[in-house]
Amino acid sequence: MSKISKHFAYRAAEEVVKRFPSKQLYVVEAGVTPSGKIHLGNFIDMVVADAVARVLCGTGFEVKGYLAVDSMDPFRQPPTFAPESFKREAESYVGQPFEAIPDPWGCHASYAEHFVKPVEESFQAYGLGLEIVWASKLHRSEVYVKPLLQVFARTREVTRILNEVKQRAGHTRLYPEGWIPYRPRCAGCGRIDEAVKPLSVEGSVVRYRCGACGHEGVADAVKGEGKPPWRVDWPLRWVALDVHFEPLGKDHMASGSGYDTGSALVRRFFGREPPVPVFYDFVYWVDSSNASRRLEKFSKRKGTGLGVDEWLRYAPPEVLRFQVLKREVGDIFSEALSHWEFDLLQIPAYVEEFDRFEELAFSGGEPAWQLYALSLPGSPPARKPKRVPYYQLARIAAWMESPEDGLRMLKRQGKLEGMEEWEVEDVKRRLMMARNWLEVAGYGFLLRNAEEAVKALQSLDARVVEAFAEASKALLNGADPGEAVSKAAEARGLAGREGRLQVYKAFYLALLGEESGPPLRRLAVRPEVREALQRILVSLRSG
C-alpha cells in the first residue's frame, strides 16, 4: 500500500469542494463513444467517477452521476468482429451517427445501443450509480442549446480562445477565420462528419452543403440536427450538465489537449471552472498465445480486450473495481493512475489479490479500508467474509457436474466449515465464474507439466508408481478407472482399500499437485488429462 494517507478519490473530492464551494449538488461524469465493444479501459472512467461520487455523498453532499454517450459521433469503419453482411454494407453508413445505424447483430434498436445496453445492464452488479445521457437527447435540451447559441453568436471569440491554446502548445493546424463550430447532419444522406460543410449560421440555423451527396440545406441546432465538433461539444456538456468532476485518459494531460482547450473555453467564455480531473493510463491486453506475451492496447473497434459485462462471467465485480482503484497517484493534477497489463489467464491471481487485501482491510488502517469500501458494489460486510481461493474453486469447477455438486465436494473437503448462507452463495457464484474462466483458459491450465508430475511421483513408493503407470495405460485404452486402479494395485501387492487409495493419491499428485481430488472417472474423460497422462508415461519411461 502507498504511504499516502488518503485514497485519490478522497483527495479528488476535496478538490471538487474547494474548486466549487457552496454547491448543493455535485455532478460527476464519465464518457464513452459507442464505436465498438466497451471494454475494461472504458470502465476506468466509470468506476473512478463513481468512487468520487461515493466520497462526496458520504461527506453529506447530494451527488448526481452521468455516463455521457457520444452516440451522435460519426461511424468511420466497422468493427473487425462485425458480421460479414454488415461489413459489406458498412460503406453506406460511413459518416452517419452511431445511433442512426442499425444493429449489425439485429438484437438492439441501433448500433450504439448494442454496445451500451450490456454495460448499462451491468451497472447494478458493479454498484455504479450513473445515469446514461445520450448525445441526441442532450443536444436538443435547453440547458445545452442555450450555451451553444452563445457560441454561435460569438464564434470569433471562441475561435480565438481555442487557437491561442493550440498555438501555445505548438499546434500548427488552427481554426480558420469564419470557422463555424457546428457539424450539421445532412438531410440527404444522413452524414454528420467532415464531408458536411457549414456555410453560414443565423440564430440557431446553419446552412450547409454536403460534399458526399451534394445536398444543400439547413440544420436547426435547437432541434439537434447536428453537433458541435469535439473541442466545443465537450465543454458545452460540462456547462449543460454542470459537471464538477470527470476522469480523463492521460493523453489529456498534454498541452493543447481537448481538456486544455475545453478548460480555457469554460473559464474565459462561460466564466466557470472546468471539472476536477483524475488522469489514468491505458489498459493493455496481454497476448498469452505466444511466449513473447505481446502487449496490445485495448480497442473498441478491434474488439481487443475484455468487455465490462464480460468480466462478470469470470470474476466478481468488486475485483475489477479494486484493480482500477488500487492504482494510486501523488498529485492528481500532474500524475496519472498507472497502466494495467491485463492477462485473462491471471483472473485467479486478480481475485486472490483482492481476497488478501480484504484481510488487510479488516485488520489494517484507514487507507486500506477506504480502498476496500470503494471497491465493493455495496456496503461493506459486518465481518470479513470467509473465502475459498479461486484456484481451488477452479480445480473443483473443472470436474463438478453442477454448482451444487461443486459445493458438496467443497463441503467434504471442509472448505465450507463455519460459513453462513450468504458466504456459501458467494462461493457458488465464484464456482460458476471459475468454470466459465476454465472454458477460456483451458482445463490444461490446472494440470502439472510432465516434469513436475514425475518429480512428485518420485517421492512415492516404487510399487505405487508402477501401479500408477499400469493403471494409466489401462485408462488410456478405455478401461474403467475404478477397475484399472484396483487391478494395478493388487498386481503390485497394494492390498485392500489402503492400497487403492495410495494409487489414487499418485494420480492426484501427478495431475493436480494435490493429495486428493474429484472422482478419477471425471478426470479420465477430459482430453487434456489423457494427454497429460501420456506425457507423464513417456517421461517415466525415459527417466
Order of alpha helices (4+ residues) and beta strands (2+ residues): alpha-beta-alpha-beta-alpha-alpha-beta-alpha-alpha-alpha-beta-beta-beta-beta-beta-alpha-beta-alpha-beta-beta-beta-alpha-alpha-beta-beta-alpha-alpha-alpha-alpha-alpha-alpha-alpha-alpha-alpha-alpha-alpha
